[in-house]
Every structure is written in structure tokens, then in C-alpha cells.
Amino acid sequence: MAGESNDDDTEGERDLELSVSAPESIPYEEVADPSEDAADFHIEVTNCGDESVSVEGRIKIGPFDEPLLSASPTELAPGESDTVHFGVMSRDLGPGDHEWTVTANDETETGTLTVTDDEEC
């Protein structure tokens, strides 16, 4: 799913692919185990082009605005992928709908994570 590019973009960015797998909802937990109760985002960036490309990425949700890749920017050779896992605890967001955005250069994926609080019925 290649995104639109501006004419002034460097060659290679046009062939960048971003894929995000994220839950639609998680229950609110005041006391939680990070290994079990986090909303896990699985993010993959792939260079589908014929040239190396420098990739800068970010994830934004609630109070978090973090670099996507550990060494940002990072170079991806042709055909190379980088996979990132990002977990956020429901207690850090609070109950409600939380818009998220993941970017890698000009590629963007967005969605909504709902934190449910069954005790508020």
C-alpha cells in the first residue's frame, strides 16, 4: 500500500510500505501486568523499492509521541523490513476512545483504540 508522494520526495520513499496491527479495544486496568494487559501495536516498515531509503517514524497515542524505530532515522536496503512492537497500558490512557497515528516518512496509518471500563455501567 504505497502512499502518495510529493515531487520533492527522495526517490525510494515512494516504495515504502507501512503495516500496523493494533487492537480495537482493551479493558481498563488500574493495576496491570505489562506482559499481559498492554495494547500491543505490531508495526512493520518495508522498503519495496530498488534503492536504500532513510526511514523516520513515530507513534502517537494519548500522551505518547515516540520514535517508531530505535535508531531513527534508519536505513532500509531494498526489500528490507523493520518490525517494531509498541505496548501501551490502559491506565496510561484512561477509559474512552484514543486516536493513534503511526508514520514512516510519508506513509501514515491511523485508528482508534477504545479503553473500556466495565465498572462504569
C-alpha positions in Angstrom: 0.0 0.0 0.0 2.2 2.8 -1.2 1.2 6.3 -0.2 1.1 9.4 -2.2 4.4 11.3 -2.6 5.3 14.9 -3.3 7.5 15.7 -6.2 10.3 16.8 -3.9 10.5 13.5 -2.1 13.6 11.5 -2.5 13.4 8.5 -4.8 12.7 5.3 -2.9 10.2 6.8 -0.4 7.5 6.1 -3.0 8.1 2.4 -2.4 7.9 2.4 1.4 5.1 0.2 2.9 3.7 0.6 6.4 1.6 -2.1 8.1 0.1 -1.7 11.6 -1.7 -4.3 13.6 -3.4 -2.9 16.7 -6.3 -3.9 18.9 -9.6 -2.1 18.6 -10.3 -2.2 22.4 -8.8 -3.2 25.7 -10.2 -3.2 29.2 -9.2 -0.5 31.6 -6.9 -1.9 34.3 -5.7 0.3 37.1 -3.2 -2.4 38.2 -2.0 -4.4 35.3 0.7 -6.8 34.2 2.6 -5.1 31.2 3.3 -8.5 29.6 -0.4 -9.4 29.5 -2.6 -6.2 29.8 -1.0 -3.8 27.3 -2.4 -2.8 23.9 0.2 -4.2 21.6 1.0 -2.4 18.3 2.9 -4.5 15.8 4.4 -2.2 13.1 6.3 -3.2 10.0 8.0 -0.9 7.6 9.2 -2.4 4.3 11.3 -0.9 1.6 9.7 -2.2 -1.6 11.9 -0.1 -3.9 15.1 -0.6 -5.7 17.2 1.8 -3.7 18.1 2.2 0.0 15.9 4.6 1.9 16.3 6.5 5.2 13.2 6.0 7.3 12.0 8.2 10.2 8.9 7.0 12.1 6.7 8.0 15.0 3.8 6.6 17.0 1.3 9.0 18.7 -1.4 7.9 21.1 -2.6 9.7 24.2 0.4 11.2 26.0 2.9 9.1 23.9 4.7 10.6 20.9 7.6 8.2 20.4 10.1 7.5 17.7 9.0 4.4 15.8 12.4 2.8 15.2 15.1 2.5 17.8 17.7 4.3 15.6 15.6 6.9 13.9 16.3 7.5 11.1 17.3 4.1 10.0 18.4 2.8 6.6 16.4 0.1 4.9 18.0 -1.7 1.9 15.8 -2.7 -1.0 13.5 -5.5 0.2 14.5 -5.0 3.8 11.9 -4.7 6.6 12.0 -3.5 10.2 9.4 -4.7 12.7 8.6 -2.7 15.9 6.4 -3.7 18.8 4.9 -0.9 21.0 2.8 -1.5 24.1 0.7 1.0 25.9 -1.1 0.4 29.2 -4.8 1.2 29.5 -4.1 3.0 32.8 -1.8 5.4 30.9 -4.6 6.3 28.6 -7.8 6.1 30.7 -11.2 5.0 29.6 -12.5 6.3 26.3 -11.6 6.5 22.6 -7.9 7.3 21.8 -6.9 8.2 18.3 -3.5 6.8 17.2 -1.2 7.6 14.3 1.8 5.8 13.1 4.0 7.4 10.4 7.0 6.3 8.5 8.3 9.1 6.2 5.2 10.0 4.1 3.2 6.8 5.0 0.6 7.0 7.7 -1.8 4.6 9.4 -4.4 5.8 11.8 -7.0 4.2 14.0 -8.8 4.3 17.3 -8.1 2.3 20.5 -11.1 2.1 22.9 -10.3 1.6 26.6 -13.4 0.1 28.1 -14.3 0.5 31.8 -16.9 -2.2 32.6 -17.3 -0.9 36.2 -18.7 2.4 35.0 -22.1 0.8 34.0 
